[in-house]
Amino acid sequence: MIEACDGCLRRSHLIARLAPRIAAILGRPRHVRAGVLGLDEAKLVDALAGSGREEALRYLDDFDPNAKRSRLLAADVDATCSHGRSYPLALNQLDDPPAVLFVAGGLARMARLTADKVVTVVGSRTPSPYGIEVARSLARGLAATGTPVVSGLALGIDGAAHRGALNAGGPTLAVLGGGPDVAYPRSHRGLLSEVRESGAVVSEMPPGQAPFRWCFPARNRIMAALGSMTVVVEAAEESGSLITAEFALDLQRALGAVPGKVTSPKAAGSNRLLFDGAHVVRGAEDVLELLYGSGARPEVAPDPALVALFADDPQLKLVLDAVETGEDVDSMGTVTGLPPGRVRASLGRLERLGLIARQGLGPYERTAPV
């Protein structure tokens, strides 16, 4: 379904056409917050120098909206603009809302996903095992209650959040920097297909458009606007996730962060958010409490796969709990009453399942609450 009007289609394709030159106008990618994307066509074209301006004017003169609609239909991509019924109302609170939202997965599904409470989960592209498992567990718990999870399909925390929601059979929505059919990184092509199959993939860039550096902080504003709350799981001091957090605060959305090790550079940015007043997020229950209140929040059901796992092998749960002591294998054997060989086998299985991790030859640590 294409419900984007001619004028909005033209503007969105102009931005895509001028993407390399917009990068030059912005200077640093973070300057997308200065509102360049909110300029009207005339001011945007005027901001271009020399031959770039003439090229832009010719492109506008030759623009054929019906041809663009045909290409969208051929790519199986829907489109809506602020004049369309399916355009998320939350995006209108941005100073520079996307002219068009291109959607893979269907406008109707996207509209359902963005109709009520939505949680945006973001974080580092190079997180710790702890960050990965917390993101997955958090998203799984939210999605299991029917709460949609929004993220950016990037490496690390984003991918873990999408996978956690998918594992729960719940809704998830990906916001991309390039076109909705362009996986970035390429290794996430399979994940993009999974999200599209059961959720939605959206972008302000048309299909086939490769992302530029400025496109990622630009898409962060969309993620922050769609979310009733943004949660930063793990982020360094210069993480792009902090841009999403800034947009969330600008929009007066709730902002939360997961506590990380105070000695870890990977968590320095997210810990700073907590110091500055962000809500402490220990799991899905905390997020739901903030969104709905204690009396109305949906209950988070335990992961059925883990329930079945520990029912089948109760000793595995004993070893997992013993990891908290930080002791060696022999000491864990004393705590659990299990022989050392059984403890080692259980530790190996728990590590393969992603429930524990270790750095080098150091002690095992739990990576997420169970």
Stockholm file with secondary structure:
# STOCKHOLM 1.0

chainA/1-370         MIEACDGCLRRSHLIARLAPRIAAILGRPRHVRAGVLGLDEAKLVDALAGSGREEALRYLDDFDPNAKRSRLLAADVDATCSHGRSYPLALNQLDDPPAVLFVAGGLARMARLTADKVVTVVGSRTPSPYGIEVARSLARGLAATGTPVVSGLALGIDGAAHRGALNAGGPTLAVLGGGPDVAYPRSHRGLLSEVRESGAVVSEMPPGQAPFRWCFPARNRIMAALGSMTVVVEAAEESGSLITAEFALDLQRALGAVPGKVTSPKAAGSNRLLFDGAHVVRGAEDVLELLYGSGARPEVAPDPALVALFADDPQLKLVLDAVETGEDVDSMGTVTGLPPGRVRASLGRLERLGLIARQGLGPYERTAPV
#=GR chainA/1-370 SS CBCCCHHHHHHHHHHHHTHHHHHHHHSSGGGGGGCGGGSCHHHHHHTSCTHHHHHHHHHHHHCCHHHHHHHHHHTTCEEEETTSTTSCGGGGGSSSCCSEEEEESCHHHHHHHTSSCCEEEECCSSCCHHHHHHHHHHHHHHHHTTCCEEECCCTTHHHHHHHHHHHTTCCEEEECSSCTTCCSSGGGHHHHHHHHHHSEEEESSCTTCCCCTTHHHHHHHHHHHHCSEEEECSCCTTCTHHHHHHHHHHTTCEEEECCCCTTCGGGHHHHHHHHTTCEECCSHHHHHHHHHCTTTCCCCCCCHHHHHHHHHCHHHHHHHHHGGGCCCHHHHHHHHTCCHHHHHHHHHHHHHTTSEEESTTSCEEECSCC
#=GC SS_cons         CBCCCHHHHHHHHHHHHTHHHHHHHHSSGGGGGGCGGGSCHHHHHHTSCTHHHHHHHHHHHHCCHHHHHHHHHHTTCEEEETTSTTSCGGGGGSSSCCSEEEEESCHHHHHHHTSSCCEEEECCSSCCHHHHHHHHHHHHHHHHTTCCEEECCCTTHHHHHHHHHHHTTCCEEEECSSCTTCCSSGGGHHHHHHHHHHSEEEESSCTTCCCCTTHHHHHHHHHHHHCSEEEECSCCTTCTHHHHHHHHHHTTCEEEECCCCTTCGGGHHHHHHHHTTCEECCSHHHHHHHHHCTTTCCCCCCCHHHHHHHHHCHHHHHHHHHGGGCCCHHHHHHHHTCCHHHHHHHHHHHHHTTSEEESTTSCEEECSCC
//
